[in-house]
């Protein structure tokens, strides 16, 4: 999995985790709202005291004297009351207990059910006054017979708050979390769409580059009918070695491109030298060896693929320092050139040439074993040996 995919999966995992946290908090908020809505509250209200949820006022609007001048003289009075909801949400299913300053007898009432118990008058509203909306009020009233006109100062109010989600700070925190989550999810979608477009464009560009290089490699190989397909095979072997060396896909692709161009310098070598059926003389040997230098010069300004010059210039260097053109040794030879040098040598032994037939598999394996540490990097050539033994090199070749 590449870095982008890992980063994408981490982002998706984070969004899922954040959504689970959000869902948990939302469930808790819903539980709190339900609980608070179904948990009654009681508030004791006095004339001088401050109220949190409701205020209550009761006034006598008219009164009269019964049995005036008699020992049994009483006062009848009509009392009108108002319960005002000063809370931020509706209050429902309420009950009001009025403490009478003196005993009295309830004569009549309206807007609810009224019950007397000693000096306590309990008022239970009817269906029209059962809910007091936030900021509004409901009225009640009764006629009471007593010795004097009563003044009410103590009330006990019980009810249920019809709580809403917006009352809780957690609700607004959840809104912010949701906005952030949606913004992150939307951003991830946009990024993925752009990355997909970029990958498609890059794949198309890579396809163009690959086809161009293969075409150029075929032009190089066409100078000698015996080396047809040589550059493509060397690129394939090099990529397979790269995979076994744990190179990532991008490195293997680059290695394949570099290997395709490793023999581009042969365009500057006379055809009679390349196609000579017999052994080359010293002068001809010098000419054939110049293809590495020519290839290095051809590619020295090609900076789009890092190391492409080194593949052409150093693929004939030997691990023991006896190669050409510079005679460098060991790890001084660039890694890609060491890989391509082994793949190039194997394909040369495994192909028919104008001066000989291809070598048997057993002979090739012996050559690879015997030259490990001298001609070839011993840590890399063992992968080429494994590929030959596994039959990898007998498959149809298609460089990626």
C-alpha positions as CSV (number, residue, x, y, z in Angstrom):
1,X,0.0,0.0,0.0
2,X,1.5,3.4,-1.0
3,X,1.8,6.4,1.2
4,X,-1.2,8.1,-0.2
5,X,-3.5,5.1,0.4
6,X,-2.2,4.8,3.9
7,X,-2.8,8.4,4.6
8,X,-6.3,8.1,3.1
9,X,-7.2,5.1,5.2
10,X,-5.9,7.0,8.3
11,X,-8.1,9.9,7.4
12,X,-11.1,7.6,6.9
13,X,-10.4,5.9,10.2
14,X,-10.2,9.2,11.9
15,X,-13.5,10.4,10.4
16,X,-15.2,7.1,11.5
17,X,-13.8,7.5,15.0
18,X,-14.9,11.1,15.1
19,X,-18.4,10.2,13.9
20,X,-18.6,7.4,16.6
21,X,-17.6,10.0,19.3
22,X,-20.2,12.4,17.9
23,X,-22.9,9.7,17.9
24,X,-22.0,8.8,21.5
25,X,-22.3,12.4,22.6
26,X,-25.5,12.9,20.6
27,X,-27.0,9.8,22.3
28,X,-26.0,11.2,25.7
29,X,-27.5,14.5,24.9
30,X,-30.8,12.8,23.8
31,X,-30.7,10.9,27.1
32,X,-30.2,14.1,29.1
33,X,-33.1,15.9,27.3
34,X,-35.4,12.9,27.8
35,X,-34.4,12.6,31.5
36,X,-34.7,16.3,32.2
37,X,-38.0,16.6,30.5
38,X,-39.4,13.7,32.6
39,X,-37.9,14.8,35.9
40,X,-40.2,17.1,37.9
41,X,-38.8,20.2,39.6
42,X,-40.2,21.9,42.6
43,X,-39.8,25.6,43.4
44,X,-40.9,27.3,46.6
45,X,-42.0,30.9,45.9
46,X,-42.4,33.7,48.3
47,X,-43.2,37.4,47.9
48,X,-39.7,38.6,48.5
49,X,-37.9,35.6,47.0
50,X,-36.4,35.2,43.5
51,X,-37.7,32.6,41.1
52,X,-35.8,30.5,38.6
53,X,-38.7,29.0,36.6
54,X,-42.0,30.8,37.4
55,X,-43.5,33.7,39.3
56,X,-47.0,33.6,40.9
57,X,-49.2,36.5,41.9
58,X,-52.7,36.3,43.5
59,X,-54.9,39.4,44.0
60,X,-58.3,39.9,45.4
61,X,-60.4,41.6,42.7
62,X,-63.6,42.0,44.8
63,X,-64.9,41.0,48.2
64,X,-68.1,41.2,50.3
65,X,-69.2,40.6,53.9
66,X,-71.5,37.8,54.9
67,X,-73.8,38.1,58.0
68,X,-72.5,41.6,58.6
69,X,-72.5,42.6,62.3
70,X,-73.1,39.0,63.4
71,X,-70.7,36.8,65.4
72,X,-70.7,34.6,62.4
73,X,-69.6,37.4,60.1
74,X,-67.3,36.2,57.2
75,X,-65.8,37.7,54.1
76,X,-66.2,36.3,50.7
77,X,-63.6,37.3,48.1
78,X,-62.7,36.5,44.5
79,X,-59.0,35.8,44.0
80,X,-57.5,35.9,40.5
81,X,-54.0,34.4,40.1
82,X,-51.3,34.4,37.4
83,X,-48.5,31.9,36.9
84,X,-45.8,33.2,34.5
85,X,-43.2,31.0,32.9
86,X,-39.9,32.9,33.1
87,X,-37.9,29.9,31.9
88,X,-36.5,29.4,28.4
89,X,-38.7,26.4,27.5
90,X,-42.3,25.3,28.1
91,X,-43.5,24.0,31.4
92,X,-46.2,21.2,31.5
93,X,-48.2,19.1,33.9
94,X,-47.7,21.7,36.7
95,X,-49.3,21.8,40.1
96,X,-49.5,24.8,42.5
97,X,-49.9,24.5,46.3
98,X,-51.0,27.8,47.9
99,X,-50.5,28.3,51.6
100,X,-53.4,30.2,53.2
101,X,-52.5,32.6,56.0
102,X,-55.7,31.6,57.7
103,X,-58.3,28.9,57.3
104,X,-61.0,29.3,54.7
105,X,-63.7,27.5,52.8
106,X,-63.4,27.1,49.0
107,X,-66.6,28.3,47.5
108,X,-66.0,27.9,43.7
109,X,-63.1,27.9,41.2
110,X,-62.2,27.8,37.5
111,X,-59.4,26.8,35.1
112,X,-58.6,23.5,36.9
113,X,-59.2,21.3,39.8
114,X,-58.9,22.7,43.4
115,X,-58.4,20.7,46.6
116,X,-58.3,22.0,50.2
117,X,-56.3,20.3,52.9
118,X,-56.2,22.4,56.1
119,X,-54.6,25.7,55.1
120,X,-53.2,24.2,51.8
121,X,-55.0,24.8,48.5
122,X,-53.8,22.6,45.7
123,X,-54.4,23.8,42.1
124,X,-54.2,21.3,39.2
125,X,-54.7,23.0,35.8
126,X,-57.1,21.8,33.2
127,X,-56.1,20.8,29.7
128,X,-56.3,24.4,28.5
129,X,-53.8,25.7,31.1
130,X,-51.7,22.5,31.6
131,X,-48.9,23.8,29.4
132,X,-47.3,27.2,30.0
133,X,-45.2,28.3,27.0
134,X,-41.9,30.0,27.6
135,X,-42.4,33.7,28.4
136,X,-46.2,33.3,28.7
137,X,-48.6,32.9,31.6
138,X,-51.7,31.0,32.6
139,X,-54.5,32.2,35.0
140,X,-56.3,30.6,37.8
141,X,-59.0,31.8,40.1
142,X,-61.3,30.9,43.0
143,X,-63.7,32.3,45.6
144,X,-62.8,31.8,49.2
145,X,-64.9,32.3,52.3
146,X,-62.8,33.4,55.3
147,X,-62.8,35.6,58.4
148,X,-60.7,38.3,56.6
149,X,-59.5,39.0,53.1
150,X,-56.5,36.8,52.5
151,X,-53.0,37.8,51.4
152,X,-51.0,34.9,49.8
153,X,-47.3,34.9,50.2
154,X,-46.1,31.3,50.0
155,X,-46.5,29.0,47.0
156,X,-45.0,25.6,46.1
157,X,-44.9,25.0,42.3
158,X,-44.1,21.6,40.8
159,X,-43.9,20.9,37.1
160,X,-41.9,19.4,34.2
161,X,-39.6,21.4,31.9
162,X,-40.2,20.7,28.3
163,X,-36.4,20.9,27.6
164,X,-35.0,21.5,24.1
165,X,-31.6,20.5,22.7
166,X,-30.6,24.1,22.2
167,X,-30.5,24.7,25.9
168,X,-27.5,22.5,26.3
169,X,-23.9,23.7,25.5
170,X,-23.3,20.1,24.3
171,X,-25.8,20.7,21.5
172,X,-23.8,23.6,20.1
173,X,-20.5,21.6,20.5
174,X,-22.1,18.8,18.5
175,X,-23.1,21.2,15.8
176,X,-19.6,22.5,15.5
177,X,-18.2,18.9,15.5
178,X,-20.7,18.0,12.7
179,X,-19.6,21.1,10.7
180,X,-16.0,20.2,11.1
181,X,-16.7,16.5,10.3
182,X,-18.6,17.5,7.1
183,X,-15.8,19.9,6.1
184,X,-13.2,17.2,6.6
185,X,-15.2,14.6,4.7
186,X,-15.9,17.0,1.9
187,X,-12.2,18.0,1.7
188,X,-11.2,14.3,1.7
189,X,-13.6,13.7,-1.3
190,X,-12.1,16.6,-3.2
191,X,-8.5,15.5,-2.5
192,X,-9.3,12.0,-3.6
193,X,-10.9,13.2,-6.8
194,X,-7.9,15.4,-7.5
195,X,-5.5,12.6,-6.7
196,X,-7.4,10.2,-8.9
197,X,-7.2,12.7,-11.7
198,X,-3.5,13.2,-11.0
199,X,-2.9,9.5,-11.0
200,X,-4.8,9.1,-14.3
201,X,-2.7,11.9,-15.8
202,X,0.5,10.4,-14.4
203,X,-0.4,6.9,-15.7
204,X,-1.0,8.4,-19.1
205,X,2.3,10.3,-19.0
206,X,4.1,7.2,-17.8
207,X,2.5,5.2,-20.7
208,X,3.7,7.8,-23.2
209,X,7.2,7.8,-21.7
210,X,7.3,4.0,-21.6
211,X,6.1,3.6,-25.2
212,X,8.6,6.3,-26.3
213,X,11.5,4.6,-24.6
214,X,10.5,1.1,-25.8
215,X,10.4,2.5,-29.4
216,X,13.8,4.1,-28.9
217,X,15.1,0.9,-27.4
218,X,13.8,-1.1,-30.4
219,X,15.6,1.3,-32.7
220,X,18.8,0.6,-30.8
221,X,18.3,-3.1,-30.9
222,X,17.4,-3.0,-34.6
223,X,21.1,-2.2,-35.4
224,X,21.8,-5.9,-34.7
225,X,19.1,-8.5,-35.6
226,X,20.5,-10.8,-32.9
227,X,19.8,-8.3,-30.1
228,X,16.1,-7.8,-30.9
229,X,14.2,-7.3,-27.7
230,X,17.4,-7.2,-25.7
231,X,16.7,-3.8,-24.0
232,X,13.2,-4.8,-23.0
233,X,14.3,-8.1,-21.5
234,X,17.1,-6.4,-19.6
235,X,14.6,-3.8,-18.3
236,X,12.3,-6.7,-17.2
237,X,15.1,-8.6,-15.4
238,X,16.3,-5.4,-13.7
239,X,12.8,-4.6,-12.4
240,X,12.4,-8.1,-11.1
241,X,15.7,-7.8,-9.3
242,X,14.6,-4.5,-7.9
243,X,11.4,-6.0,-6.5
244,X,13.5,-8.7,-4.7
245,X,15.7,-5.9,-3.3
246,X,12.5,-4.4,-1.8
247,X,12.4,-1.4,-4.0
248,X,9.0,0.3,-4.2
249,X,6.9,0.5,-7.3
250,X,8.1,3.9,-8.3
251,X,11.8,2.9,-8.0
252,X,11.2,-0.2,-10.0
253,X,9.5,1.8,-12.7
254,X,12.4,4.2,-12.8
255,X,14.9,1.3,-12.9
256,X,13.0,-0.2,-15.9
257,X,13.3,3.1,-17.8
258,X,17.0,3.4,-17.1
259,X,17.5,-0.2,-18.2
260,X,15.7,0.4,-21.5
261,X,18.2,3.2,-22.3
262,X,21.3,1.3,-21.1
263,X,22.6,0.6,-24.7
264,X,21.6,3.9,-26.3
265,X,25.2,4.6,-27.0
266,X,25.3,1.8,-29.5
267,X,23.8,4.2,-32.0
268,X,27.2,5.7,-32.2
269,X,29.0,2.4,-32.9
270,X,29.6,1.3,-36.5
271,X,27.2,-1.5,-37.6
272,X,30.1,-3.6,-38.9
273,X,31.5,-3.8,-35.4
274,X,28.1,-4.7,-33.8
275,X,27.3,-7.4,-36.4
276,X,30.7,-8.9,-36.9
277,X,30.4,-12.7,-36.7
278,X,33.9,-13.3,-35.5
279,X,36.1,-12.2,-32.6
280,X,36.7,-8.5,-32.4
281,X,40.3,-7.2,-32.7
282,X,41.7,-4.6,-30.2
283,X,40.6,-1.6,-32.2
284,X,37.1,-3.0,-32.6
285,X,36.9,-3.8,-28.9
286,X,37.8,-0.1,-28.1
287,X,35.0,1.0,-30.5
288,X,32.4,-1.3,-28.9
289,X,33.4,-0.1,-25.4
290,X,32.8,3.5,-26.4
291,X,29.0,2.9,-26.4
292,X,29.0,3.4,-22.6
293,X,30.6,6.9,-22.9
294,X,28.4,7.8,-25.9
295,X,25.4,6.7,-23.9
296,X,26.4,8.8,-20.9
297,X,26.8,11.9,-23.1
298,X,23.5,11.3,-24.9
299,X,21.6,11.1,-21.6
300,X,23.6,13.6,-19.5
301,X,21.0,16.4,-20.0
302,X,18.1,14.0,-19.5
303,X,17.2,15.1,-15.9
304,X,13.6,13.9,-15.7
305,X,14.7,10.5,-14.6
306,X,17.4,10.6,-11.9
307,X,20.3,8.2,-12.6
308,X,19.4,7.4,-16.3
309,X,22.9,8.6,-17.3
310,X,24.6,6.2,-14.8
311,X,22.8,3.2,-16.2
312,X,24.2,3.8,-19.7
313,X,27.7,4.9,-18.5
314,X,28.5,2.3,-15.8
315,X,26.6,-0.9,-16.7
316,X,29.9,-2.5,-17.9
317,X,31.8,-1.7,-14.7
318,X,32.9,-4.8,-12.7
319,X,32.6,-5.3,-9.0
320,X,36.3,-6.0,-8.8
321,X,37.2,-2.7,-10.6
322,X,38.3,-4.4,-13.9
323,X,35.4,-3.1,-16.0
324,X,35.0,0.0,-18.2
325,X,34.9,2.9,-18.9
326,X,36.3,4.1,-15.6
327,X,37.3,1.0,-13.7
328,X,35.4,1.9,-10.5
329,X,34.7,-1.0,-8.1
330,X,32.2,-2.3,-5.5
331,X,29.6,0.2,-4.1
332,X,31.3,3.0,-6.1
333,X,29.3,1.6,-9.0
334,X,25.8,3.1,-8.8
335,X,23.2,0.5,-7.6
336,X,21.1,0.7,-10.8
337,X,24.2,0.1,-12.9
338,X,25.1,-2.9,-10.9
339,X,21.6,-4.4,-11.3
340,X,21.5,-3.6,-15.1
341,X,25.1,-5.0,-15.6
342,X,23.9,-8.4,-14.2
343,X,20.7,-8.4,-16.2
344,X,22.6,-7.4,-19.3
345,X,25.2,-10.2,-18.9
346,X,22.5,-12.8,-18.3
347,X,20.6,-11.8,-21.4
348,X,23.8,-11.8,-23.5
349,X,24.5,-15.4,-22.4
350,X,20.9,-16.4,-22.8
351,X,20.6,-15.0,-26.4
352,X,21.8,-16.1,-29.8
353,X,24.5,-13.8,-31.1
354,X,26.1,-13.4,-34.5
355,X,29.2,-15.2,-33.2
356,X,27.6,-18.0,-31.1
357,X,24.4,-19.7,-30.0
358,X,22.9,-19.0,-26.5
359,X,24.5,-20.8,-23.6
360,X,22.8,-23.7,-21.8
361,X,21.0,-22.9,-18.5
362,X,23.5,-24.9,-16.5
363,X,26.5,-23.0,-18.0
364,X,24.8,-19.7,-17.4
365,X,24.2,-20.6,-13.7
366,X,27.8,-21.6,-13.4
367,X,29.0,-18.3,-14.9
368,X,26.8,-16.3,-12.5
369,X,28.0,-18.3,-9.5
370,X,31.7,-18.2,-10.5
371,X,31.7,-14.4,-11.1
372,X,29.9,-13.4,-8.0
373,X,32.2,-10.9,-6.2
374,X,34.4,-10.4,-9.2
375,X,32.3,-9.3,-12.2
376,X,29.0,-9.1,-10.3
377,X,27.8,-7.7,-7.0
378,X,27.5,-10.9,-4.9
379,X,24.3,-9.6,-3.0
380,X,22.5,-8.8,-6.3
381,X,23.6,-11.7,-8.5
382,X,22.1,-14.2,-6.1
383,X,18.6,-12.8,-7.1
384,X,19.4,-13.3,-10.8
385,X,20.4,-16.9,-10.0
386,X,17.2,-17.5,-8.1
387,X,15.2,-16.0,-11.1
388,X,16.9,-18.4,-13.5
389,X,16.3,-21.4,-11.2
390,X,12.6,-20.4,-10.8
391,X,12.1,-20.1,-14.5
392,X,11.2,-16.4,-14.3
393,X,13.5,-15.7,-17.3
394,X,11.6,-18.1,-19.5
395,X,8.4,-16.2,-19.4
396,X,7.1,-13.7,-22.0
397,X,8.8,-10.4,-21.3
398,X,6.8,-7.2,-20.8
399,X,8.4,-4.4,-19.0
400,X,6.0,-2.4,-16.8
